[in-house]
Every structure is written in C-alpha cells, then in structure tokens.
Amino acid sequence: MDTVTVEATHRAYLNLFMEIVPRPIRSEEEADVIQEHMNTLLGKTRTEDEEDFLELLGSLMFLWEDGRYDLSSAEPHEMVRVLIEDNGLRQKDLVGPVFPTESIASEVLAGKRNLTYDFVHRLSQYFHVPAGAFFKKSG
C-alpha cells in the first residue's frame, strides 16, 4: 500500500487526532480532557473510526485509573455504577445496548443478579474498557 492510499484510507481517523493527541495520562487535568472527549463520542452515533478512537481513549483512561484507584475489592455491579456515574449516564441508558430490560438492569446494579458473560461483553464494548474490569480481583 502506498503512502497516498494509506493517508486517504485513514484520513477520518487521523482527523480525530487533530482534536486531541492521545498520550499517557499523567495528571487529573489530562484525565479530565480525555474523559470529556470520551463523553462527547459516547453521546453520539459513532463511525467505525470514532469507535476505534474511543476504544483507544478508553484504554488510556483504564491504564490511568488502574494504578490510581484500588478497585481490587470492588464488586462487578459497583464497577458498572461507577462507569455510569463517570459518564453522566442513567441506569436506563444501558437498557438496549447492554441489558434487555430495565428490571434486569436494576437487579444487576443492585447486586441482586450477577453479570453474565454476555453482559460483560456488552459493557466492555459500551464503555470501551477491558472485560476484566467487571471481574472482582481476588487477593
């Protein structure tokens, strides 16, 4: 593939980098900027390039938060609650993309129903975080 073809193929993706250049997060301020961009992307219908970019930003945010916050004792449903809150969402926003009904979403978030592998997969895709974020770490 020559340079012109690569550039044309990835122009839309490269344009996303004009808004924000993803780098390792080193401060709360940088984390806030990344989170704002993620929220903007989460709040709209996304192209494939935007999905990829959101996944990249989500990975950076996960790396930042992973060493910063002790999530080892967090229950899976608590992780979902944190992600909902951090993204300015409501429980019912997950009905459809993640959970089939509002009652199931309510039971999961209350800790009365366990997350299934399907729910974990959908949550991982929806929030652009690794599936492991929804499994309680032992130790």
N, C-alpha and C positions, 0 to 999 in steps of 0.2 A: 504494500500500500504506500503510495507516495505521500508527501507532506501535504499537498493541496487536498487530497481526498480525506486524509485524517482530520485536517482542520475543518473541512466542510461537514464531516460526519459529527464532529464533537463541538461545533460552534455553540449550540444551545447550552450544552453542559459547561463549556468554558465561560459563557456569559454569566452563569451563576457565580463564578469566581470573581467577577467584576464587582459584585455586591459585597462579598466577604471572602477573604482568603483563609481557608481553614488551616489552622496551626494548632499545635498542642496548647491546651488551655493552662494558663499559669496564674490566673487571678480570678476573683469573683466577678470583676468587671468584664473580663473576657468571656467568662461562662454566661453572664447575662446577655452579652451580644449574641453569642451562639444560640442561646435559648430563644431570644427574640426572633431570630431568623427561622428557627425550627417552628415556632408558633405560627409565623406567617405562612410557612409552607403547609403546616398541618391544617390551617384554616381554609384551604382552597383545594379544588380539584387539581391534581398534580400530573405533570407529564412524566414519562419514564426517566428523563434526565433529572427532573426535580425529585423524584423518588430516590434515585441514586445519590443525589446530593444530600437529601435529608438523612439517608442512611449513614453517609459519611459524617455529617454533623452529629447524629445520634451516637455514633461510635466515639467521637471525640468527647462528647458530654459524659458518656458512660465511663470512659477512662478517667476523666476528671473526678467524677463522683465516687468511683470505685475505691480509690485510696483515701478519699476525704471523709467519707461517712461510713460508720460501722453498720453495715447492712446485714452482717452475718446472722443476726438474731431476728431479722425481720421476717414476718410471715409473708407468704406469697400474696395474700389479699391486701396486706399493708403496702406492698410494693405497687400494686395496682392503684391503690388510693393515692399514694404519693405522686405517681405519674399523672393521674387525673388532675390533682391539685396543681402540680407544677406546670401543666399545660393549659390551665384555665378552662378545663372541661367539666362536664357534669356526668354523673353516672349514666344518664340516658343517652349521652353521646356515643357510648360503646355498644348500644343496642343496634344490631345490624352488622356493623363491621367486626364485632368480637362476639357478643353474646346474642343468642336468638330472641330472648325476651327480657323485659325489664325485671321480671321476678327472678330470673336466673342471675342477672347482673347484681341485683340486690342481695341475693343469697351468697354469692361469691364474695362480694365486698364486705359483707357482714361476717365472713369466715364460717358460714353455715354450710357451704358447698365448696368442695375442692376444685381447683383449676384442673381441667382435663388437658391432655397434650394438645388437642385442637385449640382450646382457649389460649394456651401458652403460645402456640404458633401465631395465632391471630394477634395477640397482644404484642408479641415481638415485632411483627410486621407493622402494626398500627403505630406503635410508639418508637419504632426503629431502634430497639435495644436488643441485645442478645437474649435468647430464650433463657439462658442461665440466670438472668436477673429475677426470674419468677420462681426459682427453686431455693428453698431455705438451705443455707450453707451449714453443714454440721461442724462441730468443733467447738 
